[in-house]
Amino acid sequence: MSNPTEAAFLKLVTQHKGILYKASRMYADSIEDREDLQQEIMIQLWKSYQNFKGNSEFSTWMYRVAINTAITFLKKEKQRTGSQADVPYHFEMANEDYNPTKDKQLEIFYKAVQGLNALEKAVIFYFMEGMSHKEIGDNLGVSEGNARVKLSRTKEKLQQIIKKSGYEF
């Protein structure tokens, strides 16, 4: 690899690769769709890397690209398949220690997340990353107060989805 820009890019992406995994889990149901989405996010990150000015943290910029790419990817997939139906849900935990209780809770959580709209998924994604209400608002282009309300409503909606599924945490 002779290109220093490419080396720097790959180093940064590797440091924040959890973002790729989490975004694909939030926005794609099947293993194949998650892999496709991760690839698409990588392509978009590389295409827009030259525009990254360093005015924000690389991870913040990467979140934005990942979420925007995921939303666009989903719209294209729905148009391509002509289907609004949910893809059957498949759960897998790659390269993680197996803990039946934790894994079951994660499975329930990610399945419930599929019932959220794209904006709600973004709110939960940012929340899971430990972002403040202000940071969530900045990333979504809304006020801190609006982000707080959206997060609260999204958490309530997730709880309702989980309860309707018959699961309790």
Buried (B, 14 or more C-beta within 10 A) or exposed (E): EEEEEEEEBBEBBEEBEEBBEBBBBBBBBEEEBBEBBBEBBBEBBBEBBEEBEEEBEBBBBBBBBBBBBBBEBBEEBEEEEEEEEEBEEEBEEEEEEEEEEEBEBBBBBBBBBBBBEBBBBBBBBBBEBEBEBEBBBBBBEBEBEBBBEBBEEBBEBBEEBBEEEEBEE
